[in-house]
Amino acid sequence: MRKPGIRVLAAICTALIIACSMMAGDSVHAYKDTASPLNITVTFGITDSAKYGRYLPLHILVKNFGDDVSGMLQIFAPEEDEENYLYETELVLAAGDSEEKVFYIPLSYGMEALFLRILNDGKDVLYKDTILLNAPKDSTDINLGVLSANHDTASYFNGVSLNDYMDTYLRVTGLTGELMPEEVLELDMLDIIIADDSYEGLTEVQKETVVSWVFSGGVLIFEKQSGSYEKDGGIESSEAAGEGLIIHTGFSMSDLMNYCEDMGSRSEAGNFFNRALTENRLMNLESEIYSNSMPDYWSVYSMVNSVPPGKIPSVAKYVLVLLAYILLIGPGLYLFLKKRHKPDVQRALIAAFAVLFCGIIFAISSDTRFQNSFVNYGTIVEENRDRVCETSYFSLRSPDNRNYKVKLKEGYSLIAIAGSNRESFSYGMERVIPREDYDYNVGIRYAGEGDEIRIRDMVAFSPNTFKAARSYAIEGEATVSGELSVFKDQVGGRLINNTEEPLRNVTVVLYGQIIEIGSMEPKEEVDLSNYVIRDCASEYPYNTSRKIAGFYENLKNKVGQAEYTEVIQKAQIVQYYLDEFFSQKTDTARVIAYRDTEEPAQFLADDSTSGYGRTLYATEIPVSFEKDGLIYQPYLKEDPVVLDGFYDGSSIAMSSSSAVTLEISLNEALEDLVELCFRDGVTDKDYSYDYRTEFVGSCYFYNFETGRYDKMDLQKAYQRAELAPYINDSNSLQVRYVQEKSGDSRSSVALPIISLVRRAG
């Protein structure tokens, strides 16, 4: 028997070995197979670091110093108490050759390690390795990429604190034109990119990649080559682009570094990045790493996990069958046998009727039963200029726990959208390396002739969510073409249906506004001046999407019907699209529509898996806000500063229980300002906002000449001269909103939106 002291010593040694391996760096390989003739180098993309809640670009360079190799390279990604993922691709290497393989692995909070192995065609293990992630758990790193000739200056900001309470720090990575990728997921670990003139040296594909990264939530800062930094200043412009921001500064990073060195502290650098990111964005980044799911998981989940049309059982049908059964075996059978004096056959007849009605129920439910695996999907076809970006989000499910697989068509790129319902990994918990058993539930095989997904050992109807995308040149004309002009509530322009089939739910979408067209017949042209532009809450796409899909007009009280299910499915895809492209301020306009015909699941290579879903077509059209030498600006581009009370900048709303005071900057438009007016945030009662009420109260501007708040008329347009007493030395207004009647503390109040009219310059 071993002595207890020996067991304790062994445990301590094991703990030390694991601890040392985890501190060794970002790409530490414990348990490395040194006897293999294969040499493996693993890096984590351009940052060479891991971050939870993102896609890890896993680059694996394989060098063969032995005989020819033919087999599979596998990455095993285990989840704590959840389904495990296996990613694999074919590996064929001649003696002396090398090849790089790239995987994009979703990292949910708490994942500690990935396991790598290479098998030959005979399933023999040629190489195995453990890749420790070492992603920070107890602090939030904001990853800053610097595309600049002066990396030394940028490195000065490495470790700058942005939020002492959340342990938020900058982590700087130097970038060059050679390092900049052509795949947007390669940039997923970055939160900010600062660029100087080096940006112009990028290829067009690299620039498009950066722009796509910004639209998916990145912040791109262009630094000025000459200038000076002043405290609390330096941002010349900040404009939303999709989910992200594009910022232009009036200084260079060298100017900011010199300012900090003169002050003897880097706190002003943290102050600048706080202002650049904005409070809401920083809070989202700080909370992101503590999620057990990818950022898009829950919005995609709701879009692709609805019940397919026609698969909801008819309650009335089953009630009728049940009533008929009760009447027949009860009073019906009793009276029938009593008249014929045959009570002894009652039990046999009851059993016969039970079997008969079981058969009836089985027969009438045949249309609502799933016979094999099926896919729910939502496809978005984005048409821009001469390119089409087709993105399909889909969920695979099976009516039982049998193993199954599906294959995608060639040309689609496939990634998993991982999600988890398990409890969050608690602060301070010990890191545990999961076991290396390769017992996977979801397998993805990447192949040139079409990727393949394998599902095994899953509970019936368990959803597995994925994203398939492809890009190709437009053949012929876009689905819809046209142009749009908007000036206050005046609309102009035209739309043309370029297809040979009707379009449904046609809607022009802007930030905070929509123009509902309805249906368009083949080749039909419509005059937009005949339609009304309506305000909507872009930050609440749930209600707006149902308005566009026609839910409130026709189907609100038809729950369970096939038509209802189809409309909800349409609305969920629109909701996801609005959340992706119009939740942030933008001057773009897009036309969205559904076609009458639908070819199910175009991304699937075979018909063995049933497909249920819809395809949303979206086309960007040119929009003008100019008229008679004036430019209409529907919203303020700079977020206000909260001086008192509660204000939600993402939804432009206040609390219903207290007043709010805001400082609104007019710097961007003051010189050319002609008038200021108010627009209701929500005017259409059919949107049915449960926790969002209209503003019914008073608005006050602070008069800097009298030192008092003056009540303003929300129906009036104020000229530049009338605003003079209310503009301070910083070219800002102090605006106070007071709701007349306090409501439920859980509800919010949609504040009026301030619009501007400027001279065209």
C-alpha positions in Angstrom: 0.0 0.0 0.0 1.2 3.5 -0.9 1.9 5.8 2.0 -0.3 9.0 2.2 2.8 11.2 2.0 3.7 9.8 -1.4 0.2 10.4 -2.7 0.3 14.0 -1.4 3.7 14.6 -3.0 2.4 13.1 -6.3 -0.6 15.4 -6.3 1.5 18.5 -5.6 3.9 17.6 -8.5 1.0 17.1 -10.8 -0.5 20.5 -9.9 2.8 22.2 -10.4 3.3 20.7 -13.8 -0.2 21.8 -14.9 0.3 25.3 -13.4 3.6 25.8 -15.1 2.3 24.6 -18.5 -0.6 27.1 -18.2 1.7 30.0 -17.5 4.1 29.3 -20.3 2.2 31.3 -23.0 -0.7 31.5 -25.3 0.1 28.5 -27.5 1.5 26.0 -24.9 1.5 22.4 -26.0 1.4 20.0 -23.1 1.7 16.3 -23.6 3.4 16.9 -27.0 4.2 13.8 -29.1 7.9 14.4 -29.6 8.5 11.0 -31.2 6.4 11.8 -34.3 8.1 12.7 -37.6 5.5 15.5 -37.9 6.3 19.0 -36.6 3.3 21.1 -35.7 3.3 24.9 -35.0 0.0 26.3 -33.7 -0.8 30.1 -33.6 -4.0 31.9 -32.8 -4.2 34.3 -35.7 -2.7 37.8 -35.9 -3.1 38.4 -32.1 -1.9 34.9 -31.1 -4.2 35.1 -28.1 -7.6 33.6 -27.2 -10.7 35.5 -26.0 -14.0 34.0 -24.9 -17.1 34.8 -26.8 -15.2 35.0 -30.1 -14.1 32.7 -33.0 -10.5 31.6 -32.5 -8.6 31.5 -35.7 -6.6 28.4 -35.2 -3.6 28.2 -37.6 -1.9 24.8 -37.7 1.3 24.5 -39.7 2.2 20.8 -40.3 5.8 19.9 -41.5 6.5 16.3 -42.5 10.0 15.1 -41.8 9.1 11.4 -42.4 7.3 9.3 -45.0 4.3 10.3 -47.0 1.2 11.0 -44.9 -2.4 10.6 -45.8 -5.2 10.9 -43.2 -7.1 13.4 -41.1 -6.2 16.3 -38.9 -8.7 16.6 -36.0 -9.4 19.3 -33.4 -11.5 18.1 -30.5 -13.3 21.0 -28.6 -14.9 19.7 -25.4 -17.6 21.6 -23.5 -18.2 21.3 -19.8 -21.4 19.1 -19.5 -22.5 20.0 -23.0 -22.1 18.7 -26.5 -18.5 18.3 -27.7 -17.3 19.4 -31.1 -14.9 17.7 -33.5 -13.5 19.6 -36.4 -11.5 17.7 -39.0 -10.0 18.0 -42.5 -8.1 15.8 -44.9 -4.3 16.0 -44.6 -2.1 14.7 -47.5 1.6 15.5 -47.2 4.5 14.1 -49.2 7.8 13.6 -47.4 9.5 17.0 -46.7 6.3 19.0 -47.5 4.4 21.3 -45.3 0.8 22.7 -45.2 -1.2 25.1 -43.1 -4.7 24.3 -42.0 -7.1 26.9 -40.5 -10.1 26.3 -38.2 -12.4 28.9 -36.7 -13.4 27.6 -33.3 -16.2 29.2 -31.2 -14.9 29.7 -27.6 -17.5 29.8 -24.9 -16.6 30.9 -21.4 -14.6 28.4 -19.4 -13.1 26.4 -22.3 -9.5 25.5 -21.2 -8.0 23.4 -24.0 -8.3 22.0 -27.5 -7.0 18.6 -28.4 -5.2 18.0 -31.7 -4.4 14.7 -33.4 -3.4 13.4 -36.8 -4.6 10.0 -38.0 -3.5 8.1 -41.0 -6.0 6.3 -43.3 -5.8 3.2 -41.0 -6.9 5.3 -38.0 -3.5 5.1 -36.4 -2.5 8.1 -34.3 0.6 9.8 -35.9 0.6 12.9 -33.7 -1.3 14.3 -30.7 -1.1 17.5 -28.7 -3.0 19.5 -26.2 -3.4 23.2 -27.0 -3.9 25.3 -23.8 -6.0 28.4 -24.5 -5.0 30.5 -21.4 -7.9 33.0 -22.2 -8.2 35.5 -19.4 -11.2 34.8 -17.1 -10.9 37.4 -14.4 -10.2 40.4 -16.6 -11.5 41.8 -19.8 -8.8 42.5 -22.4 -9.7 45.0 -25.1 -7.6 43.9 -28.1 -6.2 46.8 -30.0 -4.6 46.2 -33.4 -2.3 49.0 -34.7 -1.9 49.3 -38.4 0.8 51.9 -38.3 4.5 52.5 -39.2 5.1 53.4 -35.6 4.5 50.3 -33.5 6.8 51.4 -30.7 4.5 54.4 -30.0 1.5 52.1 -30.0 3.0 49.6 -27.6 3.1 52.5 -25.0 -0.6 51.9 -24.6 -0.3 48.2 -23.8 -1.9 47.6 -20.4 -3.7 50.9 -20.2 -6.7 50.5 -17.8 -10.1 51.5 -19.1 -12.3 50.4 -16.2 -10.7 49.8 -12.8 -13.9 48.1 -11.5 -14.0 45.5 -14.2 -10.2 45.1 -14.7 -10.4 46.2 -18.3 -7.1 46.6 -20.1 -5.8 47.3 -23.5 -3.8 44.6 -25.2 -1.8 45.9 -28.2 -1.0 43.9 -31.4 1.2 45.4 -34.1 -0.2 44.9 -37.7 1.3 45.2 -41.1 -0.1 45.1 -44.6 1.5 41.6 -45.0 -0.2 40.4 -41.8 -3.7 41.8 -42.6 -6.0 38.9 -43.5 -8.6 38.5 -46.2 -11.0 36.6 -44.0 -13.1 38.6 -41.6 -13.1 35.9 -38.9 -9.3 36.4 -38.7 -10.0 39.8 -37.1 -12.6 38.5 -34.6 -10.2 38.6 -31.7 -9.7 42.3 -32.2 -12.0 45.0 -30.7 -10.3 48.1 -32.1 -8.0 48.8 -35.1 -6.0 52.1 -35.2 -4.8 52.9 -38.7 -2.7 55.6 -40.3 -1.7 56.0 -43.9 -0.7 52.4 -44.0 -4.4 51.6 -44.5 -4.2 52.9 -48.0 -1.5 50.4 -48.8 -3.9 47.5 -48.2 -5.4 45.5 -51.1 -9.0 46.0 -52.0 -9.9 42.6 -50.5 -8.1 43.5 -47.3 -10.0 46.8 -47.0 -13.3 45.0 -47.6 -12.4 42.5 -44.9 -11.8 45.4 -42.4 -15.1 47.1 -43.4 -16.9 43.8 -42.9 -15.3 43.5 -39.5 -16.5 47.0 -38.6 -20.0 46.2 -39.7 -19.9 43.1 -37.4 -19.0 45.3 -34.4 -15.4 46.4 -34.7 -14.2 50.0 -34.0 -11.9 51.5 -36.7 -10.0 54.6 -35.7 -8.1 56.7 -38.3 -5.4 58.8 -36.7 -4.4 62.1 -38.1 -0.7 62.4 -38.9 -0.2 65.9 -37.6 -2.1 67.6 -34.8 -2.2 67.9 -31.1 -4.1 66.2 -28.3 -6.2 68.2 -25.8 -7.8 66.8 -22.7 -11.4 65.4 -23.4 -11.1 66.2 -27.0 -9.6 64.9 -30.2 -12.5 63.0 -31.8 -13.4 64.9 -35.1 -16.1 62.4 -36.1 -17.6 59.2 -35.0 -20.1 57.4 -37.3 -21.9 54.1 -37.0 -21.2 51.5 -39.6 -23.5 48.5 -39.0 -22.7 47.3 -35.5 -19.4 49.1 -35.4 -17.9 52.6 -35.5 -15.6 54.5 -37.8 -13.8 57.3 -35.9 -11.5 60.1 -37.2 -9.2 61.8 -34.7 -7.5 65.2 -34.8 -4.2 63.8 -33.5 -1.8 60.9 -33.8 -1.0 58.3 -31.2 2.4 60.0 -30.8 0.5 63.2 -29.8 -1.5 61.2 -27.2 1.6 59.5 -25.9 3.5 62.8 -25.5 0.5 64.3 -23.6 0.4 61.3 -21.2 4.2 61.5 -20.7 3.9 65.3 -19.9 1.2 64.5 -17.4 3.1 61.6 -15.9 0.2 59.3 -16.3 -1.5 57.1 -18.9 -5.0 57.8 -17.5 -5.8 60.2 -20.3 -5.2 57.5 -22.8 -7.8 55.4 -21.0 -10.1 58.4 -21.0 -9.8 58.7 -24.8 -10.5 55.1 -25.5 -13.5 55.2 -23.1 -15.0 58.1 -25.1 -14.2 56.4 -28.4 -15.8 53.1 -27.5 -18.8 54.8 -25.6 -20.1 53.5 -22.3 -22.7 51.1 -23.8 -20.2 49.4 -26.2 -17.6 49.1 -23.4 -20.2 47.5 -21.1 -21.1 45.0 -23.8 -17.5 44.1 -24.4 -16.9 43.6 -20.6 -19.9 41.3 -20.3 -19.2 39.4 -23.5 -16.5 37.1 -22.2 -18.8 35.8 -19.4 -21.3 34.4 -21.8 -21.5 30.7 -22.4 -22.6 31.3 -26.0 -21.4 33.1 -29.1 -22.8 36.7 -29.4 -25.2 35.7 -32.2 -26.3 32.5 -30.6 -29.6 33.5 -29.0 -30.8 35.8 -31.8 -30.0 33.1 -34.3 -31.6 30.5 -32.1 -34.9 32.2 -32.0 -34.8 32.7 -35.8 -34.2 29.1 -36.7 -35.9 27.1 -34.0 -39.6 27.8 -34.6 -42.1 25.2 -35.5 -42.3 24.7 -39.3 -45.5 25.7 -41.0 -48.0 22.9 -41.1 -46.4 21.0 -38.2 -48.6 22.5 -35.4 -51.4 20.0 -34.5 -54.9 21.2 -34.8 -56.4 21.4 -31.3 -60.0 21.5 -32.6 -59.4 18.3 -34.6 -58.1 16.4 -31.5 -60.9 17.8 -29.3 -63.5 16.4 -31.7 -61.9 13.0 -31.8 -61.7 12.9 -28.0 -65.4 13.9 -27.6 -66.4 11.3 -30.2 -64.5 8.7 -28.3 -66.0 9.6 -24.9 -69.5 9.7 -26.3 -69.2 6.3 -28.1 -67.6 4.3 -25.3 -69.8 6.0 -22.7 -73.5 6.6 -23.3 -73.4 5.6 -26.9 -72.1 2.1 -26.3 -74.2 1.6 -23.2 -77.5 2.5 -24.9 -76.6 0.4 -28.0 -75.9 -2.7 -25.9 -78.8 -2.2 -23.6 -81.3 -2.3 -26.4 -79.7 -5.6 -27.7 -79.3 -7.1 -24.2 -75.6 -7.8 -24.8 -73.8 -6.3 -21.8 -71.3 -9.1 -21.8 -69.5 -7.8 -25.0 -69.0 -4.3 -23.6 -65.4 -4.8 -22.6 -64.5 -6.3 -25.9 -66.1 -3.4 -27.8 -64.4 -0.8 -25.5 -61.0 -2.4 -26.3 -61.9 -2.4 -30.0 -62.9 1.3 -30.0 -59.7 2.1 -28.1 -57.6 0.5 -30.8 -59.8 2.1 -33.5 -59.3 5.6 -32.1 -55.6 5.1 -31.6 -55.4 4.4 -35.3 -57.5 7.5 -36.1 -55.2 9.7 -33.9 -52.2 8.2 -35.5 -53.6 8.9 -39.0 -54.7 12.5 -38.4 -51.3 13.3 -36.8 -49.3 11.9 -39.7 -48.9 15.4 -41.3 -47.4 16.9 -38.1 -44.9 14.1 -37.4 -41.3 14.3 -38.5 -40.1 11.2 -40.2 -36.3 12.0 -40.2 -33.9 14.8 -39.5 -34.9 18.3 -40.6 -33.4 21.7 -40.8 -34.9 25.1 -39.9 -33.2 28.0 -41.7 -33.3 31.7 -42.3 -31.4 32.9 -45.4 -30.4 36.5 -46.0 -29.4 37.4 -49.6 -27.6 40.8 -49.4 -27.1 42.4 -52.9 -24.6 45.2 -53.0 -23.2 46.7 -56.2 -22.0 43.7 -58.3 -21.8 41.1 -55.5 -24.2 38.9 -53.7 -23.5 37.8 -50.1 -25.7 34.8 -49.2 -25.8 33.8 -45.5 -27.9 31.0 -44.2 -28.4 30.4 -40.5 -29.8 26.9 -39.8 -30.6 24.5 -37.0 -30.3 20.7 -37.4 -32.7 18.6 -35.4 -34.0 15.0 -35.4 -37.2 13.5 -34.0 -35.2 10.8 -32.2 -31.7 10.2 -30.9 -30.4 8.4 -34.0 -27.1 9.4 -35.5 -27.3 11.3 -38.8 -25.3 13.5 -41.2 -25.9 16.2 -43.7 -23.7 17.5 -46.5 -23.5 21.1 -47.8 -23.0 22.1 -51.4 -19.6 23.0 -52.6 -18.7 26.7 -52.3 -20.2 27.4 -48.9 -18.1 28.2 -45.9 -19.4 26.6 -42.7 -18.9 27.6 -39.0 -20.7 26.4 -35.8 -22.6 28.9 -33.7 -22.0 27.3 -30.3 -24.3 27.9 -27.4 -24.7 26.6 -23.9 -27.4 26.6 -21.2 -25.0 25.6 -18.4 -24.3 27.9 -15.5 -21.6 30.5 -15.9 -18.1 29.6 -14.9 -17.7 31.3 -11.5 -15.0 33.8 -10.7 -11.9 32.1 -9.1 -12.8 28.5 -10.0 -9.9 26.2 -10.6 -9.0 25.6 -14.2 -9.6 22.0 -15.2 -8.2 20.4 -18.4 -11.1 18.3 -19.8 -10.4 14.7 -20.8 -9.1 13.8 -24.2 -11.5 11.2 -25.3 -12.7 12.5 -28.7 -16.2 11.4 -27.8 -17.9 14.1 -29.9 -21.6 14.9 -30.4 -21.2 17.4 -33.3 -18.6 16.6 -36.0 -17.7 19.0 -38.8 -15.6 17.7 -41.7 -14.2 20.4 -44.1 -13.8 19.1 -47.6 -13.4 20.8 -51.0 -16.4 19.0 -52.5 -18.7 20.2 -49.7 -18.5 20.3 -45.9 -20.3 17.6 -43.9 -21.9 17.8 -40.5 -22.3 14.6 -38.3 -24.6 14.5 -35.3 -24.6 11.6 -32.8 -25.8 10.7 -29.3 -28.1 13.8 -29.1 -31.4 14.0 -27.4 -34.4 14.1 -29.7 -35.1 17.6 -31.1 -31.9 19.0 -29.7 -30.9 22.0 -31.9 -27.5 22.4 -33.4 -26.9 25.8 -35.0 -24.6 26.7 -37.9 -23.9 29.4 -40.4 -23.2 28.7 -44.1 -22.2 31.6 -46.4 -21.0 32.2 -49.9 -20.4 35.2 -52.1 -20.8 35.4 -55.9 -21.2 37.9 -58.7 -24.7 39.2 -59.5 -26.1 37.6 -62.7 -28.4 40.1 -64.4 -30.1 42.7 -62.2 -30.6 42.9 -58.4 -34.0 41.8 -57.0 -35.0 45.4 -56.5 -33.4 48.6 -57.8 -34.2 52.3 -57.4 -33.4 55.4 -55.5 -34.8 57.3 -52.5 -35.0 60.9 -51.3 -36.1 61.9 -47.8 -36.6 65.4 -46.4 -38.5 65.6 -43.1 -41.8 63.7 -43.9 -41.5 64.2 -47.6 -40.5 61.0 -49.6 -39.5 60.7 -53.3 -37.9 58.3 -55.6 -38.9 55.0 -57.2 -38.5 51.2 -56.8 -38.5 48.5 -59.5 -39.1 44.8 -59.1 -36.6 43.3 -61.5 -37.8 39.7 -61.1 -40.4 37.6 -62.9 -42.4 36.9 -59.8 -44.3 38.9 -57.2 -42.5 40.3 -54.1 -44.1 40.4 -50.7 -43.6 42.4 -47.6 -41.5 45.0 -49.6 -40.2 47.6 -47.2 -37.7 50.4 -47.4 -35.7 50.5 -44.1 -33.7 53.4 -42.7 -32.4 53.9 -39.2 -35.5 54.6 -37.1 -37.9 54.8 -40.1 -39.6 52.5 -42.6 -41.6 52.9 -45.7 -44.0 50.0 -46.2 -44.7 49.2 -49.9 -46.4 45.8 -49.5 -46.5 43.7 -52.6 -44.9 44.4 -56.0 -45.9 42.5 -59.1 -43.3 41.3 -61.6 -41.4 44.2 -63.3 -43.6 46.7 -61.4 -42.3 50.2 -60.8 -43.7 52.2 -57.8 -43.5 55.9 -57.1 -42.3 56.4 -53.5 -43.9 59.8 -53.2 -47.2 57.9 -52.8 -46.1 56.3 -49.6 -45.7 57.4 -46.0 -42.5 57.2 -44.0 -43.1 56.0 -40.5 -41.0 56.2 -37.4 -40.1 53.0 -35.7 -37.8 51.9 -33.0 -34.8 50.3 -34.6 -33.4 49.3 -31.2 -36.6 47.2 -30.7 -36.7 45.1 -33.9 -39.1 42.6 -32.4 -42.1 44.9 -32.9 -40.9 46.5 -36.1 -40.3 43.1 -37.8 -43.8 41.9 -37.0 -45.2 45.1 -38.4 -43.3 44.5 -41.7 -44.3 40.8 -41.8 -48.0 41.8 -41.4 -48.5 40.2 -38.0 -50.5 43.0 -36.4 -52.9 43.5 -39.3 -54.1 39.9 -39.9 -52.7 37.3 -37.6 -52.5 38.5 -34.1 -55.3 36.3 -32.9 -54.6 33.2 -35.2 -52.0 31.4 -33.0 -51.3 27.9 -34.2 -52.4 28.2 -37.8 -50.0 27.5 -40.6 -50.3 31.1 -42.0 -49.5 32.4 -38.5 -46.4 30.2 -38.3 -45.1 31.4 -41.7 -45.6 35.0 -40.8 -43.7 34.6 -37.5 -40.9 32.8 -39.4 -40.7 35.8 -41.8 -40.7 38.3 -38.9 -37.9 36.5 -37.0 -35.6 36.7 -40.1 -36.5 40.4 -40.5 -35.8 41.0 -36.8 -32.4 39.4 -37.0 -31.6 41.5 -40.1 -32.7 44.8 -38.5 -30.7 44.0 -35.4 -27.6 43.4 -37.5 -27.8 46.4 -39.8 -30.0 49.1 -38.2 -29.5 48.9 -34.5 -26.8 51.6 -34.8 -27.1 55.0 -36.5 -26.6 54.8 -40.3 -27.5 56.9 -43.3 -27.9 53.9 -45.6 -31.2 52.6 -47.0 -32.1 49.1 -47.9 -35.1 47.4 -49.5 -36.1 44.1 -48.0 -38.6 41.7 -49.5 -39.7 38.0 -49.8 -40.3 36.2 -53.0 -43.5 34.1 -53.5 -41.5 30.9 -54.4 -39.0 29.3 -52.0 -36.5 26.6 -52.9 -35.9 25.0 -49.5 -32.4 24.9 -48.0 -30.3 25.8 -51.1 -27.1 25.2 -49.1 -27.9 21.4 -48.6 -26.4 19.0 -51.2 -29.2 16.4 -51.0 -32.9 16.1 -50.3 -32.7 13.5 -47.5 -33.0 16.2 -44.9 -36.3 18.2 -45.0 -35.9 22.0 -45.0 -38.2 24.6 -43.6 -37.5 28.3 -43.8 -37.6 31.5 -45.8 -35.1 33.7 -47.8 -35.0 37.5 -47.2 -33.7 39.6 -50.1 -32.0 42.9 -49.2 -30.7 45.5 -51.6 -29.0 48.7 -50.7 -30.3 51.7 -52.7 -28.9 55.3 -52.9 -30.6 57.7 -50.5 -30.4 61.5 -50.5 -31.4 63.8 -47.7 -30.8 67.0 -49.7 -33.4 69.5 -51.1 -33.0 73.1 -52.3 -29.5 73.5 -51.0 -30.5 72.1 -47.5 -29.6 68.8 -45.9 -31.9 67.0 -43.6 -30.3 65.1 -40.7 -32.9 62.7 -39.2 -30.9 62.2 -35.9 -28.0 63.5 -33.9 -24.8 61.5 -34.8 -23.2 62.1 -31.4 -24.7 60.5 -28.3 -25.8 62.9 -25.6 -24.1 63.1 -22.2 -26.4 62.3 -19.2 -26.3 65.1 -16.6 -29.1 63.8 -14.4 -31.6 60.9 -14.4 -31.6 57.7 -16.3 -31.1 57.6 -20.1 -30.7 54.5 -22.4 -28.7 55.7 -25.4 -29.2 52.5 -27.3 -33.0 52.9 -27.3 -33.2 56.7 -27.0 -35.4 56.3 -23.9 -35.8 57.5 -20.3 -37.3 56.0 -17.2 -41.0 56.5 -16.8 -40.6 57.3 -13.1 -38.1 60.3 -13.2 -37.0 63.2 -15.4 -33.7 63.2 -17.3 -31.3 66.0 -18.3 -29.0 65.6 -21.3 -26.3 67.6 -22.9 -26.6 67.5 -26.6 -23.6 68.5 -28.8 -24.2 70.5 -31.9 -20.6 70.7 -32.9 -21.1 68.7 -36.1 -23.7 71.1 -37.5 -23.6 74.4 -35.6 -22.0 76.5 -38.3 -24.4 75.4 -41.0 -27.5 74.9 -38.8 -30.7 76.3 -40.2 -33.3 74.8 -37.8 -33.9 72.2 -35.1 -37.1 70.2 -34.8 -38.5 67.2 -32.9 -39.7 63.8 -34.2 -41.7 61.4 -32.2 -39.8 58.2 -31.4 -42.9 56.0 -31.7 -46.1 57.1 -33.3 -47.8 54.0 -34.6 -50.0 52.4 -32.0 -50.0 49.1 -33.9 -46.5 48.3 -32.7 -47.9 47.3 -29.4 -45.0 48.1 -27.2 -45.5 46.4 -23.8 -42.7 48.1 -21.9 -42.2 51.2 -24.0 -44.6 54.1 -23.8 -44.8 57.3 -25.7 -43.5 60.6 -24.3 -46.4 62.6 -22.9 -44.8 65.5 -21.1 -42.7 68.6 -21.4 -39.3 69.4 -22.9 -37.2 72.3 -21.5 -34.0 74.0 -22.8 -31.6 75.6 -20.3 -31.3 79.3 -21.0 -27.7 80.3 -20.3 -28.7 84.0 -20.3 -31.4 83.8 -17.7 -30.2 80.7 -15.8 -33.6 79.1 -16.1 -35.2 76.2 -18.1 -37.6 77.4 -20.8 -40.4 75.1 -22.0 -40.2 74.3 -25.7 -42.9 73.4 -28.2 -42.3 70.0 -29.5 -44.4 70.7 -32.6 -42.3 73.8 -33.6 -39.1 74.0 -35.8 -36.6 76.3 -34.1 -34.4 78.6 -36.2 -30.7 79.1 -35.6 -31.2 82.6 -34.1 -33.9 81.3 -31.7 -31.5 78.7 -30.3 -28.7 81.3 -29.5 -29.6 81.7 -25.7 -29.6 77.9 -25.2 -26.2 77.1 -26.7 -23.2 77.2 -24.4 -19.5 77.8 -25.1 -19.1 74.1 -25.9 -21.8 74.4 -28.6 -24.1 72.2 -26.6 -27.7 72.3 -25.5 -28.9 71.2 -22.1 -32.3 69.5 -22.6 -34.6 68.3 -19.8 -37.5 65.9 -20.4 -40.3 65.5 -17.8 -42.9 62.8 -18.2 -46.3 64.2 -17.0 -47.5 60.9 -15.5 -45.2 58.4 -13.9 -45.8 54.9 -15.1 -44.6 51.4 -14.3 -41.0 51.5 -13.2 -40.3 48.6 -15.5 -41.4 50.5 -18.6 -39.3 53.1 -20.5 -40.4 56.2 -22.3 -39.5 56.8 -26.0 -38.0 60.3 -26.1 -38.6 62.6 -29.1 -35.8 62.4 -31.7 -34.1 65.7 -32.5 -33.7 66.3 -36.2 -31.6 69.1 -37.9 -31.7 71.0 -41.1 -28.3 72.3 -42.4 -27.1 74.2 -45.3 -25.4 72.0 -47.9 -21.7 72.8 -47.7 
